[in-house]
């Protein structure tokens, strides 16, 4: 099983409401590969959240400037 396939499977299971621990037990692949895919997914997810937070704060600041306060 390759990393791309594992990543897709991980994403689907998490979107269905399973936890990371559930996924660790459900996916049949070498533990090191599963751990690597999970770590990469978590890193990407954290980076995406940080990016969205930055955009949200920039939008709030721009709206504040535009309100004439």
N, CA, C, O and CB atoms as a CASP TS submission, in Angstrom:
PFRMAT TS
TARGET T0000
AUTHOR 0000-0000-0000
METHOD Language model
MODEL 1
PARENT N/A
ATOM      1  N   UNK     1       0.856  -1.170   0.000  1.00  0.00           N
ATOM      2  CA  UNK     1       0.000   0.000   0.000  1.00  0.00           C
ATOM      3  C   UNK     1       0.902   1.233   0.000  1.00  0.00           C
ATOM      4  O   UNK     1       1.836   1.317   0.798  1.00  0.00           O
ATOM      5  CB  UNK     1      -0.974  -0.002   1.230  1.00  0.00           C
ATOM      6  N   UNK     2       0.632   2.182  -0.881  1.00  0.00           N
ATOM      7  CA  UNK     2       1.479   3.371  -0.962  1.00  0.00           C
ATOM      8  C   UNK     2       0.936   4.503  -0.087  1.00  0.00           C
ATOM      9  O   UNK     2      -0.195   4.463   0.396  1.00  0.00           O
ATOM     10  CB  UNK     2       1.594   3.840  -2.417  1.00  0.00           C
ATOM     11  N   UNK     3       1.786   5.509   0.095  1.00  0.00           N
ATOM     12  CA  UNK     3       1.437   6.622   0.989  1.00  0.00           C
ATOM     13  C   UNK     3       0.219   7.389   0.503  1.00  0.00           C
ATOM     14  O   UNK     3      -0.606   7.812   1.313  1.00  0.00           O
ATOM     15  CB  UNK     3       2.612   7.572   1.126  1.00  0.00           C
ATOM     16  N   UNK     4       0.092   7.575  -0.811  1.00  0.00           N
ATOM     17  CA  UNK     4      -1.038   8.333  -1.346  1.00  0.00           C
ATOM     18  C   UNK     4      -2.354   7.615  -1.048  1.00  0.00           C
ATOM     19  O   UNK     4      -3.342   8.242  -0.663  1.00  0.00           O
ATOM     20  CB  UNK     4      -0.877   8.546  -2.865  1.00  0.00           C
ATOM     21  N   UNK     5      -2.355   6.308  -1.227  1.00  0.00           N
ATOM     22  CA  UNK     5      -3.559   5.528  -0.937  1.00  0.00           C
ATOM     23  C   UNK     5      -3.883   5.581   0.560  1.00  0.00           C
ATOM     24  O   UNK     5      -5.040   5.742   0.946  1.00  0.00           O
ATOM     25  CB  UNK     5      -3.378   4.060  -1.398  1.00  0.00           C
ATOM     26  N   UNK     6      -2.859   5.446   1.389  1.00  0.00           N
ATOM     27  CA  UNK     6      -3.060   5.517   2.844  1.00  0.00           C
ATOM     28  C   UNK     6      -3.601   6.878   3.255  1.00  0.00           C
ATOM     29  O   UNK     6      -4.483   6.980   4.108  1.00  0.00           O
ATOM     30  CB  UNK     6      -1.745   5.233   3.586  1.00  0.00           C
ATOM     31  N   UNK     7      -3.058   7.927   2.631  1.00  0.00           N
ATOM     32  CA  UNK     7      -3.505   9.286   2.963  1.00  0.00           C
ATOM     33  C   UNK     7      -4.985   9.452   2.633  1.00  0.00           C
ATOM     34  O   UNK     7      -5.737  10.037   3.412  1.00  0.00           O
ATOM     35  CB  UNK     7      -2.665  10.341   2.202  1.00  0.00           C
ATOM     36  N   UNK     8      -5.399   8.939   1.486  1.00  0.00           N
ATOM     37  CA  UNK     8      -6.808   9.004   1.102  1.00  0.00           C
ATOM     38  C   UNK     8      -7.694   8.238   2.055  1.00  0.00           C
ATOM     39  O   UNK     8      -8.767   8.705   2.436  1.00  0.00           O
ATOM     40  CB  UNK     8      -6.994   8.476  -0.293  1.00  0.00           C
ATOM     41  N   UNK     9      -7.239   7.056   2.439  1.00  0.00           N
ATOM     42  CA  UNK     9      -7.987   6.237   3.377  1.00  0.00           C
ATOM     43  C   UNK     9      -8.090   6.923   4.738  1.00  0.00           C
ATOM     44  O   UNK     9      -9.153   6.933   5.358  1.00  0.00           O
ATOM     45  CB  UNK     9      -7.331   4.863   3.521  1.00  0.00           C
ATOM     46  N   UNK    10      -6.978   7.496   5.196  1.00  0.00           N
ATOM     47  CA  UNK    10      -6.962   8.215   6.470  1.00  0.00           C
ATOM     48  C   UNK    10      -7.951   9.374   6.442  1.00  0.00           C
ATOM     49  O   UNK    10      -8.742   9.544   7.369  1.00  0.00           O
ATOM     50  CB  UNK    10      -5.545   8.731   6.784  1.00  0.00           C
ATOM     51  N   UNK    11      -7.906  10.153   5.398  1.00  0.00           N
ATOM     52  CA  UNK    11      -8.793  11.314   5.272  1.00  0.00           C
ATOM     53  C   UNK    11     -10.254  10.884   5.287  1.00  0.00           C
ATOM     54  O   UNK    11     -11.074  11.491   5.976  1.00  0.00           O
ATOM     55  CB  UNK    11      -8.485  12.091   3.983  1.00  0.00           C
ATOM     56  N   UNK    12     -10.580   9.844   4.532  1.00  0.00           N
ATOM     57  CA  UNK    12     -11.963   9.365   4.493  1.00  0.00           C
ATOM     58  C   UNK    12     -12.439   8.923   5.877  1.00  0.00           C
ATOM     59  O   UNK    12     -13.542   9.264   6.301  1.00  0.00           O
ATOM     60  CB  UNK    12     -12.094   8.208   3.500  1.00  0.00           C
ATOM     61  N   UNK    13     -11.605   8.168   6.566  1.00  0.00           N
ATOM     62  CA  UNK    13     -12.004   7.667   7.883  1.00  0.00           C
ATOM     63  C   UNK    13     -12.166   8.801   8.889  1.00  0.00           C
ATOM     64  O   UNK    13     -13.102   8.788   9.689  1.00  0.00           O
ATOM     65  CB  UNK    13     -10.978   6.660   8.399  1.00  0.00           C
ATOM     66  N   UNK    14     -11.267   9.779   8.857  1.00  0.00           N
ATOM     67  CA  UNK    14     -11.380  10.914   9.781  1.00  0.00           C
ATOM     68  C   UNK    14     -12.623  11.744   9.462  1.00  0.00           C
ATOM     69  O   UNK    14     -13.293  12.231  10.373  1.00  0.00           O
ATOM     70  CB  UNK    14     -10.115  11.799   9.711  1.00  0.00           C
ATOM     71  N   UNK    15     -12.932  11.906   8.186  1.00  0.00           N
ATOM     72  CA  UNK    15     -14.134  12.655   7.793  1.00  0.00           C
ATOM     73  C   UNK    15     -15.410  11.936   8.223  1.00  0.00           C
ATOM     74  O   UNK    15     -16.447  12.569   8.425  1.00  0.00           O
ATOM     75  CB  UNK    15     -14.149  12.875   6.278  1.00  0.00           C
ATOM     76  N   UNK    16     -15.331  10.622   8.359  1.00  0.00           N
ATOM     77  CA  UNK    16     -16.487   9.840   8.809  1.00  0.00           C
ATOM     78  C   UNK    16     -16.634   9.837  10.329  1.00  0.00           C
ATOM     79  O   UNK    16     -17.599   9.285  10.859  1.00  0.00           O
ATOM     80  CB  UNK    16     -16.371   8.412   8.307  1.00  0.00           C
ATOM     81  N   UNK    17     -15.678  10.454  11.033  1.00  0.00           N
ATOM     82  CA  UNK    17     -15.802  10.581  12.477  1.00  0.00           C
ATOM     83  C   UNK    17     -14.914   9.665  13.291  1.00  0.00           C
ATOM     84  O   UNK    17     -14.982   9.677  14.521  1.00  0.00           O
ATOM     85  CB  UNK    17     -17.182  10.342  12.857  1.00  0.00           C
ATOM     86  N   UNK    18     -14.086   8.874  12.638  1.00  0.00           N
ATOM     87  CA  UNK    18     -13.167   8.021  13.376  1.00  0.00           C
ATOM     88  C   UNK    18     -12.025   8.857  13.939  1.00  0.00           C
ATOM     89  O   UNK    18     -11.685   9.905  13.390  1.00  0.00           O
ATOM     90  CB  UNK    18     -12.622   6.894  12.474  1.00  0.00           C
ATOM     91  N   UNK    19     -11.440   8.395  15.025  1.00  0.00           N
ATOM     92  CA  UNK    19     -10.307   9.091  15.625  1.00  0.00           C
ATOM     93  C   UNK    19      -9.004   8.550  15.026  1.00  0.00           C
ATOM     94  O   UNK    19      -8.997   7.536  14.327  1.00  0.00           O
ATOM     95  CB  UNK    19     -10.314   8.928  17.175  1.00  0.00           C
ATOM     96  N   UNK    20      -7.917   9.243  15.313  1.00  0.00           N
ATOM     97  CA  UNK    20      -6.600   8.799  14.851  1.00  0.00           C
ATOM     98  C   UNK    20      -6.305   7.405  15.404  1.00  0.00           C
ATOM     99  O   UNK    20      -5.778   6.552  14.689  1.00  0.00           O
ATOM    100  CB  UNK    20      -5.493   9.804  15.284  1.00  0.00           C
ATOM    101  N   UNK    21      -6.640   7.172  16.664  1.00  0.00           N
ATOM    102  CA  UNK    21      -6.391   5.856  17.260  1.00  0.00           C
ATOM    103  C   UNK    21      -7.223   4.769  16.584  1.00  0.00           C
ATOM    104  O   UNK    21      -6.738   3.659  16.369  1.00  0.00           O
ATOM    105  CB  UNK    21      -6.696   5.888  18.758  1.00  0.00           C
ATOM    106  N   UNK    22      -8.480   5.087  16.248  1.00  0.00           N
ATOM    107  CA  UNK    22      -9.307   4.126  15.513  1.00  0.00           C
ATOM    108  C   UNK    22      -8.640   3.772  14.188  1.00  0.00           C
ATOM    109  O   UNK    22      -8.567   2.604  13.805  1.00  0.00           O
ATOM    110  CB  UNK    22     -10.726   4.696  15.267  1.00  0.00           C
ATOM    111  N   UNK    23      -8.161   4.789  13.506  1.00  0.00           N
ATOM    112  CA  UNK    23      -7.548   4.593  12.195  1.00  0.00           C
ATOM    113  C   UNK    23      -6.295   3.731  12.313  1.00  0.00           C
ATOM    114  O   UNK    23      -6.057   2.866  11.470  1.00  0.00           O
ATOM    115  CB  UNK    23      -7.204   5.947  11.553  1.00  0.00           C
ATOM    116  N   UNK    24      -5.499   3.959  13.343  1.00  0.00           N
ATOM    117  CA  UNK    24      -4.281   3.149  13.550  1.00  0.00           C
ATOM    118  C   UNK    24      -4.605   1.657  13.603  1.00  0.00           C
ATOM    119  O   UNK    24      -3.834   0.830  13.116  1.00  0.00           O
ATOM    120  CB  UNK    24      -3.568   3.572  14.852  1.00  0.00           C
ATOM    121  N   UNK    25      -5.740   1.324  14.191  1.00  0.00           N
ATOM    122  CA  UNK    25      -6.119  -0.077  14.340  1.00  0.00           C
ATOM    123  C   UNK    25      -6.846  -0.627  13.109  1.00  0.00           C
ATOM    124  O   UNK    25      -6.867  -1.839  12.894  1.00  0.00           O
ATOM    125  CB  UNK    25      -6.994  -0.240  15.562  1.00  0.00           C
ATOM    126  N   UNK    26      -7.432   0.245  12.314  1.00  0.00           N
ATOM    127  CA  UNK    26      -8.231  -0.204  11.174  1.00  0.00           C
ATOM    128  C   UNK    26      -7.396  -0.416   9.907  1.00  0.00           C
ATOM    129  O   UNK    26      -7.665  -1.334   9.132  1.00  0.00           O
ATOM    130  CB  UNK    26      -9.327   0.799  10.894  1.00  0.00           C
ATOM    131  N   UNK    27      -6.399   0.422   9.702  1.00  0.00           N
ATOM    132  CA  UNK    27      -5.612   0.344   8.472  1.00  0.00           C
ATOM    133  C   UNK    27      -4.595  -0.780   8.599  1.00  0.00           C
ATOM    134  O   UNK    27      -3.861  -0.877   9.582  1.00  0.00           O
ATOM    135  CB  UNK    27      -4.902   1.695   8.175  1.00  0.00           C
ATOM    136  N   UNK    28      -4.574  -1.625   7.577  1.00  0.00           N
ATOM    137  CA  UNK    28      -3.631  -2.737   7.572  1.00  0.00           C
ATOM    138  C   UNK    28      -2.438  -2.371   6.691  1.00  0.00           C
ATOM    139  O   UNK    28      -2.449  -2.574   5.477  1.00  0.00           O
ATOM    140  CB  UNK    28      -4.313  -4.047   7.071  1.00  0.00           C
ATOM    141  N   UNK    29      -1.442  -1.842   7.320  1.00  0.00           N
ATOM    142  CA  UNK    29      -0.191  -1.456   6.654  1.00  0.00           C
ATOM    143  C   UNK    29       0.888  -1.450   7.730  1.00  0.00           C
ATOM    144  O   UNK    29       0.578  -1.476   8.921  1.00  0.00           O
ATOM    145  CB  UNK    29      -0.309  -0.037   5.932  1.00  0.00           C
ATOM    146  N   UNK    30       2.146  -1.417   7.320  1.00  0.00           N
ATOM    147  CA  UNK    30       3.217  -1.353   8.325  1.00  0.00           C
ATOM    148  C   UNK    30       3.042  -0.155   9.256  1.00  0.00           C
ATOM    149  O   UNK    30       2.719   0.946   8.812  1.00  0.00           O
ATOM    150  CB  UNK    30       4.587  -1.281   7.638  1.00  0.00           C
ATOM    151  N   UNK    31       3.258  -0.381  10.545  1.00  0.00           N
ATOM    152  CA  UNK    31       3.048   0.658  11.557  1.00  0.00           C
ATOM    153  C   UNK    31       3.849   1.914  11.255  1.00  0.00           C
ATOM    154  O   UNK    31       3.343   3.024  11.423  1.00  0.00           O
ATOM    155  CB  UNK    31       3.419   0.135  12.935  1.00  0.00           C
ATOM    156  N   UNK    32       5.076   1.757  10.817  1.00  0.00           N
ATOM    157  CA  UNK    32       5.916   2.925  10.539  1.00  0.00           C
ATOM    158  C   UNK    32       5.326   3.770   9.406  1.00  0.00           C
ATOM    159  O   UNK    32       5.392   4.998   9.445  1.00  0.00           O
ATOM    160  CB  UNK    32       7.348   2.481  10.179  1.00  0.00           C
ATOM    161  N   UNK    33       4.754   3.116   8.407  1.00  0.00           N
ATOM    162  CA  UNK    33       4.147   3.850   7.284  1.00  0.00           C
ATOM    163  C   UNK    33       2.887   4.572   7.737  1.00  0.00           C
ATOM    164  O   UNK    33       2.663   5.727   7.375  1.00  0.00           O
ATOM    165  CB  UNK    33       3.818   2.891   6.118  1.00  0.00           C
ATOM    166  N   UNK    34       2.066   3.894   8.526  1.00  0.00           N
ATOM    167  CA  UNK    34       0.837   4.515   9.042  1.00  0.00           C
ATOM    168  C   UNK    34       1.193   5.716   9.913  1.00  0.00           C
ATOM    169  O   UNK    34       0.583   6.778   9.789  1.00  0.00           O
ATOM    170  CB  UNK    34      -0.008   3.487   9.854  1.00  0.00           C
ATOM    171  N   UNK    35       2.179   5.550  10.794  1.00  0.00           N
ATOM    172  CA  UNK    35       2.597   6.662  11.661  1.00  0.00           C
ATOM    173  C   UNK    35       3.120   7.840  10.840  1.00  0.00           C
ATOM    174  O   UNK    35       2.847   8.994  11.172  1.00  0.00           O
ATOM    175  CB  UNK    35       3.678   6.192  12.649  1.00  0.00           C
ATOM    176  N   UNK    36       3.862   7.560   9.782  1.00  0.00           N
ATOM    177  CA  UNK    36       4.396   8.624   8.936  1.00  0.00           C
ATOM    178  C   UNK    36       3.272   9.379   8.226  1.00  0.00           C
ATOM    179  O   UNK    36       3.286  10.608   8.169  1.00  0.00           O
ATOM    180  CB  UNK    36       5.375   8.046   7.907  1.00  0.00           C
ATOM    181  N   UNK    37       2.312   8.652   7.692  1.00  0.00           N
ATOM    182  CA  UNK    37       1.184   9.281   7.000  1.00  0.00           C
ATOM    183  C   UNK    37       0.358  10.115   7.982  1.00  0.00           C
ATOM    184  O   UNK    37      -0.076  11.215   7.640  1.00  0.00           O
ATOM    185  CB  UNK    37       0.293   8.209   6.322  1.00  0.00           C
ATOM    186  N   UNK    38       0.141   9.612   9.180  1.00  0.00           N
ATOM    187  CA  UNK    38      -0.614  10.352  10.189  1.00  0.00           C
ATOM    188  C   UNK    38       0.134  11.628  10.577  1.00  0.00           C
ATOM    189  O   UNK    38      -0.473  12.692  10.695  1.00  0.00           O
ATOM    190  CB  UNK    38      -0.866   9.472  11.435  1.00  0.00           C
ATOM    191  N   UNK    39       1.442  11.524  10.775  1.00  0.00           N
ATOM    192  CA  UNK    39       2.244  12.703  11.136  1.00  0.00           C
ATOM    193  C   UNK    39       2.184  13.760  10.033  1.00  0.00           C
ATOM    194  O   UNK    39       2.046  14.948  10.321  1.00  0.00           O
ATOM    195  CB  UNK    39       3.711  12.298  11.403  1.00  0.00           C
ATOM    196  N   UNK    40       2.286  13.335   8.782  1.00  0.00           N
ATOM    197  CA  UNK    40       2.210  14.285   7.665  1.00  0.00           C
ATOM    198  C   UNK    40       0.827  14.918   7.583  1.00  0.00           C
ATOM    199  O   UNK    40       0.704  16.117   7.331  1.00  0.00           O
ATOM    200  CB  UNK    40       2.547  13.587   6.337  1.00  0.00           C
ATOM    201  N   UNK    41      -0.219  14.111   7.797  1.00  0.00           N
ATOM    202  CA  UNK    41      -1.583  14.629   7.773  1.00  0.00           C
ATOM    203  C   UNK    41      -1.787  15.673   8.871  1.00  0.00           C
ATOM    204  O   UNK    41      -2.371  16.730   8.637  1.00  0.00           O
ATOM    205  CB  UNK    41      -2.593  13.483   7.934  1.00  0.00           C
ATOM    206  N   UNK    42      -1.298  15.360  10.071  1.00  0.00           N
ATOM    207  CA  UNK    42      -1.449  16.285  11.193  1.00  0.00           C
ATOM    208  C   UNK    42      -0.691  17.585  10.936  1.00  0.00           C
ATOM    209  O   UNK    42      -1.194  18.667  11.238  1.00  0.00           O
ATOM    210  CB  UNK    42      -0.956  15.634  12.491  1.00  0.00           C
ATOM    211  N   UNK    43       0.506  17.484  10.385  1.00  0.00           N
ATOM    212  CA  UNK    43       1.297  18.675  10.075  1.00  0.00           C
ATOM    213  C   UNK    43       0.570  19.543   9.048  1.00  0.00           C
ATOM    214  O   UNK    43       0.474  20.759   9.213  1.00  0.00           O
ATOM    215  CB  UNK    43       2.695  18.277   9.550  1.00  0.00           C
ATOM    216  N   UNK    44       0.060  18.913   7.989  1.00  0.00           N
ATOM    217  CA  UNK    44      -0.661  19.653   6.955  1.00  0.00           C
ATOM    218  C   UNK    44      -1.922  20.288   7.522  1.00  0.00           C
ATOM    219  O   UNK    44      -2.267  21.419   7.179  1.00  0.00           O
ATOM    220  CB  UNK    44      -1.016  18.732   5.785  1.00  0.00           C
ATOM    221  N   UNK    45      -2.605  19.554   8.389  1.00  0.00           N
ATOM    222  CA  UNK    45      -3.829  20.063   8.997  1.00  0.00           C
ATOM    223  C   UNK    45      -3.532  21.273   9.890  1.00  0.00           C
ATOM    224  O   UNK    45      -4.257  22.267   9.854  1.00  0.00           O
ATOM    225  CB  UNK    45      -4.520  18.956   9.811  1.00  0.00           C
ATOM    226  N   UNK    46      -2.469  21.184  10.686  1.00  0.00           N
ATOM    227  CA  UNK    46      -2.077  22.304  11.542  1.00  0.00           C
ATOM    228  C   UNK    46      -1.681  23.523  10.710  1.00  0.00           C
ATOM    229  O   UNK    46      -2.046  24.651  11.040  1.00  0.00           O
ATOM    230  CB  UNK    46      -0.918  21.894  12.458  1.00  0.00           C
ATOM    231  N   UNK    47      -0.941  23.294   9.642  1.00  0.00           N
ATOM    232  CA  UNK    47      -0.521  24.392   8.766  1.00  0.00           C
ATOM    233  C   UNK    47      -1.729  25.066   8.131  1.00  0.00           C
ATOM    234  O   UNK    47      -1.783  26.291   8.025  1.00  0.00           O
ATOM    235  CB  UNK    47       0.432  23.880   7.675  1.00  0.00           C
ATOM    236  N   UNK    48      -2.697  24.258   7.709  1.00  0.00           N
ATOM    237  CA  UNK    48      -3.909  24.796   7.097  1.00  0.00           C
ATOM    238  C   UNK    48      -4.706  25.613   8.109  1.00  0.00           C
ATOM    239  O   UNK    48      -5.202  26.691   7.782  1.00  0.00           O
ATOM    240  CB  UNK    48      -4.774  23.662   6.529  1.00  0.00           C
ATOM    241  N   UNK    49      -4.832  25.110   9.327  1.00  0.00           N
ATOM    242  CA  UNK    49      -5.549  25.844  10.371  1.00  0.00           C
ATOM    243  C   UNK    49      -4.868  27.183  10.673  1.00  0.00           C
ATOM    244  O   UNK    49      -5.540  28.199  10.851  1.00  0.00           O
ATOM    245  CB  UNK    49      -5.638  24.996  11.653  1.00  0.00           C
ATOM    246  N   UNK    50      -3.555  27.181  10.727  1.00  0.00           N
ATOM    247  CA  UNK    50      -2.817  28.406  10.996  1.00  0.00           C
ATOM    248  C   UNK    50      -3.023  29.409   9.865  1.00  0.00           C
ATOM    249  O   UNK    50      -3.181  30.604  10.114  1.00  0.00           O
ATOM    250  CB  UNK    50      -1.323  28.106  11.181  1.00  0.00           C
ATOM    251  N   UNK    51      -3.021  28.928   8.632  1.00  0.00           N
ATOM    252  CA  UNK    51      -3.237  29.800   7.477  1.00  0.00           C
ATOM    253  C   UNK    51      -4.642  30.405   7.514  1.00  0.00           C
ATOM    254  O   UNK    51      -4.812  31.600   7.272  1.00  0.00           O
ATOM    255  CB  UNK    51      -3.026  29.017   6.163  1.00  0.00           C
ATOM    256  N   UNK    52      -5.645  29.581   7.818  1.00  0.00           N
ATOM    257  CA  UNK    52      -7.011  30.079   7.892  1.00  0.00           C
ATOM    258  C   UNK    52      -7.178  31.092   9.019  1.00  0.00           C
ATOM    259  O   UNK    52      -7.902  32.077   8.869  1.00  0.00           O
ATOM    260  CB  UNK    52      -7.980  28.923   8.083  1.00  0.00           C
ATOM    261  N   UNK    53      -6.517  30.855  10.135  1.00  0.00           N
ATOM    262  CA  UNK    53      -6.586  31.783  11.255  1.00  0.00           C
ATOM    263  C   UNK    53      -5.973  33.135  10.875  1.00  0.00           C
ATOM    264  O   UNK    53      -6.514  34.188  11.210  1.00  0.00           O
ATOM    265  CB  UNK    53      -5.869  31.195  12.483  1.00  0.00           C
ATOM    266  N   UNK    54      -4.858  33.091  10.183  1.00  0.00           N
ATOM    267  CA  UNK    54      -4.205  34.331   9.732  1.00  0.00           C
ATOM    268  C   UNK    54      -5.122  35.098   8.790  1.00  0.00           C
ATOM    269  O   UNK    54      -5.270  36.313   8.919  1.00  0.00           O
ATOM    270  CB  UNK    54      -2.860  34.021   9.030  1.00  0.00           C
ATOM    271  N   UNK    55      -5.739  34.397   7.848  1.00  0.00           N
ATOM    272  CA  UNK    55      -6.658  35.052   6.912  1.00  0.00           C
ATOM    273  C   UNK    55      -7.851  35.657   7.648  1.00  0.00           C
ATOM    274  O   UNK    55      -8.287  36.761   7.325  1.00  0.00           O
ATOM    275  CB  UNK    55      -7.145  34.051   5.851  1.00  0.00           C
ATOM    276  N   UNK    56      -8.375  34.938   8.630  1.00  0.00           N
ATOM    277  CA  UNK    56      -9.510  35.436   9.406  1.00  0.00           C
ATOM    278  C   UNK    56      -9.136  36.714  10.149  1.00  0.00           C
ATOM    279  O   UNK    56      -9.893  37.685  10.153  1.00  0.00           O
ATOM    280  CB  UNK    56      -9.993  34.367  10.399  1.00  0.00           C
ATOM    281  N   UNK    57      -7.962  36.704  10.779  1.00  0.00           N
ATOM    282  CA  UNK    57      -7.519  37.893  11.510  1.00  0.00           C
ATOM    283  C   UNK    57      -7.275  39.070  10.575  1.00  0.00           C
ATOM    284  O   UNK    57      -7.580  40.208  10.929  1.00  0.00           O
ATOM    285  CB  UNK    57      -6.249  37.587  12.297  1.00  0.00           C
ATOM    286  N   UNK    58      -6.738  38.820   9.403  1.00  0.00           N
ATOM    287  CA  UNK    58      -6.524  39.888   8.433  1.00  0.00           C
ATOM    288  C   UNK    58      -7.853  40.465   7.967  1.00  0.00           C
ATOM    289  O   UNK    58      -7.976  41.678   7.796  1.00  0.00           O
ATOM    290  CB  UNK    58      -5.719  39.373   7.234  1.00  0.00           C
ATOM    291  N   UNK    59      -8.845  39.612   7.761  1.00  0.00           N
ATOM    292  CA  UNK    59     -10.158  40.076   7.331  1.00  0.00           C
ATOM    293  C   UNK    59     -10.828  40.908   8.428  1.00  0.00           C
ATOM    294  O   UNK    59     -11.433  41.941   8.142  1.00  0.00           O
ATOM    295  CB  UNK    59     -11.047  38.882   6.949  1.00  0.00           C
ATOM    296  N   UNK    60     -10.719  40.459   9.681  1.00  0.00           N
ATOM    297  CA  UNK    60     -11.287  41.227  10.788  1.00  0.00           C
ATOM    298  C   UNK    60     -10.631  42.600  10.885  1.00  0.00           C
ATOM    299  O   UNK    60     -11.311  43.601  11.112  1.00  0.00           O
ATOM    300  CB  UNK    60     -11.121  40.466  12.112  1.00  0.00           C
ATOM    301  N   UNK    61      -9.313  42.649  10.714  1.00  0.00           N
ATOM    302  CA  UNK    61      -8.602  43.908  10.781  1.00  0.00           C
ATOM    303  C   UNK    61      -9.027  44.828   9.643  1.00  0.00           C
ATOM    304  O   UNK    61      -9.228  46.024   9.856  1.00  0.00           O
ATOM    305  CB  UNK    61      -7.097  43.672  10.742  1.00  0.00           C
ATOM    306  N   UNK    62      -9.164  44.289   8.449  1.00  0.00           N
ATOM    307  CA  UNK    62      -9.594  45.084   7.291  1.00  0.00           C
ATOM    308  C   UNK    62     -11.008  45.618   7.493  1.00  0.00           C
ATOM    309  O   UNK    62     -11.290  46.763   7.139  1.00  0.00           O
ATOM    310  CB  UNK    62      -9.528  44.241   6.003  1.00  0.00           C
ATOM    311  N   UNK    63     -11.898  44.806   8.056  1.00  0.00           N
ATOM    312  CA  UNK    63     -13.263  45.269   8.312  1.00  0.00           C
ATOM    313  C   UNK    63     -13.264  46.370   9.359  1.00  0.00           C
ATOM    314  O   UNK    63     -14.042  47.320   9.278  1.00  0.00           O
ATOM    315  CB  UNK    63     -14.157  44.103   8.766  1.00  0.00           C
ATOM    316  N   UNK    64     -12.387  46.234  10.340  1.00  0.00           N
ATOM    317  CA  UNK    64     -12.271  47.252  11.375  1.00  0.00           C
ATOM    318  C   UNK    64     -11.818  48.576  10.762  1.00  0.00           C
ATOM    319  O   UNK    64     -12.353  49.632  11.098  1.00  0.00           O
ATOM    320  CB  UNK    64     -11.289  46.801  12.473  1.00  0.00           C
ATOM    321  N   UNK    65     -10.837  48.520   9.866  1.00  0.00           N
ATOM    322  CA  UNK    65     -10.363  49.731   9.195  1.00  0.00           C
ATOM    323  C   UNK    65     -11.452  50.347   8.333  1.00  0.00           C
ATOM    324  O   UNK    65     -11.581  51.569   8.266  1.00  0.00           O
ATOM    325  CB  UNK    65      -9.139  49.422   8.342  1.00  0.00           C
ATOM    326  N   UNK    66     -12.235  49.500   7.674  1.00  0.00           N
ATOM    327  CA  UNK    66     -13.286  49.977   6.785  1.00  0.00           C
ATOM    328  C   UNK    66     -14.497  50.529   7.501  1.00  0.00           C
ATOM    329  O   UNK    66     -15.307  51.221   6.884  1.00  0.00           O
ATOM    330  CB  UNK    66     -13.714  48.884   5.895  1.00  0.00           C
ATOM    331  N   UNK    67     -14.647  50.247   8.785  1.00  0.00           N
ATOM    332  CA  UNK    67     -15.827  50.713   9.498  1.00  0.00           C
ATOM    333  C   UNK    67     -15.691  52.163   9.943  1.00  0.00           C
ATOM    334  O   UNK    67     -16.664  52.755  10.409  1.00  0.00           O
ATOM    335  CB  UNK    67     -16.089  49.831  10.696  1.00  0.00           C
ATOM    336  N   UNK    68     -14.510  52.741   9.809  1.00  0.00           N
ATOM    337  CA  UNK    68     -14.324  54.156  10.132  1.00  0.00           C
ATOM    338  C   UNK    68     -14.217  54.430  11.612  1.00  0.00           C
ATOM    339  O   UNK    68     -14.434  55.565  12.037  1.00  0.00           O
ATOM    340  CB  UNK    68     -15.445  54.953   9.574  1.00  0.00           C
ATOM    341  N   UNK    69     -13.897  53.453  12.397  1.00  0.00           N
ATOM    342  CA  UNK    69     -13.779  53.648  13.852  1.00  0.00           C
ATOM    343  C   UNK    69     -12.496  54.309  14.222  1.00  0.00           C
ATOM    344  O   UNK    69     -12.241  54.545  15.402  1.00  0.00           O
ATOM    345  CB  UNK    69     -13.887  52.339  14.580  1.00  0.00           C
TER
END
